[in-house]
């Protein structure tokens, strides 16, 4: 029963993550790596626990076939009653939540699909174990084996579908590379602005940003281990370039969204949000420093 409950929870959570990825909410942030949301753990749990559950269920049914009285021992019957109780409460709570959200006008397609998933899983579990409690599977062992094979196939299809919905783990690694590259470019941009504020000129190259006294250093591309491209476009403008593996998309288009972190704070304490959207391959971001937002520090005159 522990394997059963854990597997059901992992299955529902996995399907929920698929729905979150396929139909993202514009008000929520999603990492560029879908596997960081728990998908990898849920897949691993299903791969390990479902076969163990099916094996133990098969052994129990074989034992009951040899000795029918073992199907009526109190521990097993109470476990079945507990499962039926949990399934009934889950179905009732699921329907209450659906009706409540309907009255509030908050029912979306993603929410409705999640409600349907819980209803199907809990309903299927209820029907299976009510049949078990009434001796249906003992009277029809062939159907019991078919149900076991069907359950295993359903789990395999659900896991395999993830590779088409969210991509393979290798693709997720490429997304993480892109996310780190954007973070590095933001870091470099911050250092360039600080350099201009301190010296009233842009650095000639990224090497000028290295400062052993403050401990600042310039990150390099984590994938190629090469330096990022930097060039000046004027007294206040500069350009940063990097090579990306995939296109960054907004929250409304895909859950593979790059983090939209703010630029350094200006004198007025307001964060200026820069766009870091990019395509596949080499992409450049041109930035222009606004002295009104990033004025040089005021020199303090010491008095005797």
C-alpha positions as CSV (number, residue, x, y, z in Angstrom):
1,X,0.0,0.0,0.0
2,X,2.9,2.3,0.6
3,X,4.2,1.7,-2.9
4,X,0.6,2.3,-4.2
5,X,0.1,5.6,-2.5
6,X,3.6,6.9,-3.4
7,X,3.2,5.8,-7.0
8,X,-0.2,7.5,-7.3
9,X,1.1,10.7,-5.8
10,X,4.1,10.7,-8.2
11,X,1.9,9.9,-11.2
12,X,-0.5,12.8,-10.4
13,X,2.3,15.2,-9.7
14,X,4.1,14.2,-12.9
15,X,1.0,14.8,-15.0
16,X,0.4,18.2,-13.2
17,X,4.0,19.2,-14.2
18,X,3.3,18.3,-17.8
19,X,0.2,20.5,-17.8
20,X,2.1,23.3,-16.1
21,X,4.7,23.1,-18.9
22,X,2.3,22.8,-21.8
23,X,-0.1,25.5,-20.5
24,X,2.0,27.9,-18.4
25,X,0.4,30.6,-16.2
26,X,1.6,34.1,-17.3
27,X,1.6,35.1,-13.6
28,X,4.1,32.4,-12.6
29,X,7.8,32.0,-13.2
30,X,9.1,28.8,-14.8
31,X,12.6,27.6,-14.9
32,X,14.2,26.8,-18.2
33,X,14.8,23.3,-16.9
34,X,11.5,21.5,-16.5
35,X,13.2,18.6,-14.7
36,X,14.0,21.0,-11.8
37,X,10.3,21.1,-10.9
38,X,10.4,17.5,-9.6
39,X,9.8,15.7,-12.9
40,X,13.0,13.7,-12.5
41,X,12.1,12.5,-9.0
42,X,8.6,11.6,-10.1
43,X,9.8,9.7,-13.1
44,X,12.3,7.8,-11.0
45,X,9.7,7.0,-8.3
46,X,7.4,5.5,-10.9
47,X,10.1,3.5,-12.6
48,X,11.1,1.9,-9.3
49,X,7.9,1.7,-7.3
50,X,5.3,0.7,-9.8
51,X,7.1,-2.6,-10.8
52,X,7.6,-3.4,-7.1
53,X,3.9,-2.7,-6.5
54,X,2.8,-4.9,-9.4
55,X,5.2,-7.7,-8.3
56,X,4.0,-7.7,-4.7
57,X,0.4,-7.6,-5.8
58,X,1.0,-10.6,-8.0
59,X,2.6,-12.5,-5.2
60,X,-0.3,-11.7,-2.9
61,X,-2.8,-12.8,-5.5
62,X,-0.9,-16.1,-6.0
63,X,-0.8,-16.7,-2.3
64,X,-4.6,-16.1,-2.1
65,X,-5.1,-18.5,-5.0
66,X,-3.3,-21.2,-2.9
67,X,-5.1,-20.3,0.3
68,X,-8.4,-18.4,-0.2
69,X,-8.6,-17.6,3.5
70,X,-5.6,-15.3,3.2
71,X,-7.7,-12.9,1.2
72,X,-9.8,-12.2,4.3
73,X,-7.2,-11.5,6.9
74,X,-8.0,-8.4,8.9
75,X,-4.8,-6.5,7.9
76,X,-5.5,-6.8,4.2
77,X,-9.2,-5.9,4.5
78,X,-8.5,-2.9,6.6
79,X,-5.9,-1.7,4.1
80,X,-8.5,-2.1,1.4
81,X,-11.1,-0.2,3.4
82,X,-8.6,2.6,4.1
83,X,-7.8,2.9,0.4
84,X,-11.5,3.1,-0.5
85,X,-11.9,5.8,2.2
86,X,-9.0,7.8,0.9
87,X,-10.2,7.5,-2.7
88,X,-13.8,8.6,-1.7
89,X,-12.5,11.6,0.2
90,X,-10.3,12.5,-2.7
91,X,-13.1,12.3,-5.2
92,X,-15.4,14.4,-3.0
93,X,-12.7,17.0,-2.4
94,X,-11.9,17.1,-6.0
95,X,-15.5,17.8,-7.0
96,X,-16.0,20.4,-4.3
97,X,-12.9,22.2,-5.5
98,X,-14.1,22.2,-9.1
99,X,-17.5,23.6,-8.1
100,X,-15.9,26.2,-5.8
101,X,-13.6,27.4,-8.6
102,X,-16.5,27.4,-11.0
103,X,-18.5,29.7,-8.8
104,X,-15.5,32.0,-8.5
105,X,-15.0,32.1,-12.2
106,X,-11.5,30.7,-12.0
107,X,-11.9,27.5,-14.0
108,X,-9.3,27.3,-16.7
109,X,-8.5,24.5,-19.1
110,X,-5.4,23.6,-17.1
111,X,-7.3,23.5,-13.8
112,X,-10.1,21.4,-15.3
113,X,-7.6,18.9,-16.7
114,X,-6.0,18.6,-13.3
115,X,-9.4,18.0,-11.7
116,X,-10.1,15.3,-14.3
117,X,-6.8,13.6,-13.7
118,X,-7.5,13.3,-10.0
119,X,-11.0,12.1,-10.6
120,X,-9.8,9.4,-13.0
121,X,-7.0,8.2,-10.9
122,X,-9.0,8.2,-7.6
123,X,-12.0,6.8,-9.4
124,X,-10.0,4.0,-11.0
125,X,-8.4,3.1,-7.7
126,X,-11.8,3.0,-6.0
127,X,-13.3,0.7,-8.6
128,X,-10.3,-1.6,-8.6
129,X,-10.2,-2.1,-4.8
130,X,-14.0,-2.3,-4.4
131,X,-13.8,-5.2,-6.9
132,X,-10.9,-6.7,-4.9
133,X,-12.8,-6.4,-1.7
134,X,-15.8,-8.3,-3.3
135,X,-13.5,-11.0,-4.6
136,X,-13.8,-10.1,-8.3
137,X,-10.1,-10.5,-9.1
138,X,-9.9,-13.8,-7.2
139,X,-12.7,-15.1,-9.4
140,X,-11.1,-13.7,-12.5
141,X,-7.3,-14.1,-12.2
142,X,-6.9,-13.5,-16.0
143,X,-8.4,-10.1,-15.8
144,X,-6.2,-9.3,-12.8
145,X,-3.1,-10.0,-14.9
146,X,-4.5,-7.9,-17.7
147,X,-5.1,-5.0,-15.3
148,X,-1.5,-5.3,-14.0
149,X,-0.1,-5.2,-17.5
150,X,-2.4,-2.2,-18.4
151,X,-1.3,-0.3,-15.3
152,X,2.4,-0.9,-16.2
153,X,1.8,0.2,-19.8
154,X,0.0,3.3,-18.7
155,X,2.9,4.4,-16.5
156,X,5.4,3.7,-19.3
157,X,3.3,5.8,-21.7
158,X,3.1,8.6,-19.2
159,X,6.9,8.6,-18.6
160,X,7.6,8.4,-22.4
161,X,5.2,11.2,-23.1
162,X,7.3,13.5,-20.9
163,X,10.2,13.2,-23.4
164,X,7.9,14.6,-26.1
165,X,6.3,17.2,-23.9
166,X,9.2,18.7,-21.9
167,X,12.1,17.2,-23.8
168,X,14.9,14.9,-22.9
169,X,17.2,15.4,-19.9
170,X,20.0,16.3,-22.4
171,X,17.8,19.1,-23.8
172,X,17.1,20.3,-20.2
173,X,20.9,20.5,-19.7
174,X,21.2,22.7,-22.7
175,X,18.4,24.9,-21.3
176,X,20.4,25.2,-18.0
177,X,23.4,26.3,-20.0
178,X,21.4,29.0,-21.6
179,X,20.0,30.1,-18.3
180,X,23.5,30.4,-16.8
181,X,24.7,32.3,-19.9
182,X,21.9,34.9,-19.4
183,X,22.9,35.2,-15.7
184,X,26.5,35.7,-16.6
185,X,25.7,38.4,-19.1
186,X,23.7,40.2,-16.5
187,X,26.6,39.9,-14.1
188,X,28.9,41.4,-16.8
189,X,26.5,44.2,-17.6
190,X,26.4,45.1,-13.9
191,X,30.2,45.2,-13.7
192,X,30.4,47.4,-16.9
193,X,27.9,49.9,-15.4
194,X,29.9,50.0,-12.2
195,X,33.1,50.5,-14.2
196,X,31.5,53.4,-16.1
197,X,30.2,55.0,-12.9
198,X,33.7,54.8,-11.3
199,X,35.8,56.0,-14.3
200,X,33.3,57.7,-16.6
201,X,34.3,55.5,-19.5
202,X,33.5,52.0,-20.7
203,X,36.1,49.3,-20.3
204,X,38.1,48.6,-23.5
205,X,37.7,44.8,-22.9
206,X,36.3,42.4,-20.4
207,X,39.8,42.0,-18.9
208,X,39.5,45.5,-17.5
209,X,36.7,44.4,-15.2
210,X,39.0,42.0,-13.3
211,X,39.8,43.6,-10.0
212,X,41.9,41.6,-7.5
213,X,41.2,44.1,-4.7
214,X,37.4,43.8,-4.8
215,X,37.6,40.1,-5.9
216,X,35.4,40.7,-9.0
217,X,36.1,38.5,-12.0
218,X,34.4,38.0,-15.4
219,X,32.6,34.7,-16.0
220,X,33.1,32.7,-19.1
221,X,30.7,30.6,-21.2
222,X,30.0,27.5,-19.1
223,X,29.5,25.4,-22.1
224,X,32.4,26.3,-24.4
225,X,34.7,27.7,-21.7
226,X,35.3,30.7,-24.0
227,X,35.0,34.3,-23.1
228,X,31.8,36.2,-23.8
229,X,31.9,38.7,-26.6
230,X,32.1,42.4,-25.6
231,X,32.5,45.5,-27.7
232,X,31.8,49.2,-27.3
233,X,29.4,51.0,-29.6
234,X,30.0,54.6,-28.4
235,X,30.8,56.5,-25.3
236,X,27.7,55.1,-23.5
237,X,26.8,52.0,-25.5
238,X,28.2,48.5,-25.4
239,X,27.2,45.1,-26.7
240,X,27.3,41.6,-25.1
241,X,27.1,38.4,-27.2
242,X,26.7,34.8,-26.5
243,X,25.7,31.6,-28.3
244,X,22.5,29.9,-27.2
245,X,21.1,26.4,-27.6
246,X,17.4,27.3,-27.8
247,X,15.1,30.2,-28.1
248,X,13.9,31.9,-24.9
249,X,10.2,32.4,-24.8
250,X,7.9,34.5,-22.7
251,X,5.7,33.1,-20.0
252,X,2.7,33.3,-22.2
253,X,4.3,31.2,-24.9
254,X,6.2,28.5,-23.1
255,X,7.4,27.4,-19.7
256,X,10.9,27.4,-20.9
257,X,11.4,31.0,-19.8
258,X,14.7,32.7,-19.1
259,X,14.8,34.6,-15.8
260,X,14.0,38.3,-16.2
261,X,16.2,39.6,-13.5
262,X,16.5,43.4,-13.0
263,X,19.5,45.4,-13.9
264,X,21.5,47.1,-11.2
265,X,19.6,49.7,-9.1
266,X,19.9,53.3,-10.2
267,X,20.1,56.4,-8.1
268,X,16.4,56.6,-7.6
269,X,16.2,53.0,-6.3
270,X,14.3,51.7,-9.2
271,X,15.2,48.5,-11.0
272,X,15.4,48.8,-14.7
273,X,14.3,45.5,-16.3
274,X,16.3,44.7,-19.5
275,X,15.0,42.1,-22.0
276,X,17.2,39.1,-22.4
277,X,15.1,37.3,-25.0
278,X,17.2,35.4,-27.5
279,X,17.0,33.0,-30.4
280,X,19.1,29.9,-31.3
281,X,22.7,30.6,-32.0
282,X,24.7,33.8,-31.6
283,X,22.7,36.6,-30.1
284,X,23.9,40.1,-29.1
285,X,22.4,42.5,-26.6
286,X,23.1,46.2,-27.1
287,X,22.9,48.3,-23.9
288,X,23.1,52.1,-23.5
289,X,23.9,53.6,-20.1
290,X,21.6,56.4,-19.0
291,X,23.6,58.8,-16.8
292,X,20.4,59.9,-15.2
293,X,19.8,56.4,-13.8
294,X,23.4,55.5,-13.2
295,X,25.2,58.8,-12.2
296,X,28.8,58.6,-11.0
297,X,29.1,58.6,-7.2
298,X,29.2,62.0,-5.6
299,X,32.6,62.9,-4.2
300,X,32.5,63.8,-0.6
301,X,34.7,66.8,0.4
302,X,36.3,66.2,3.8
303,X,36.4,69.1,6.2
304,X,39.3,69.8,8.5
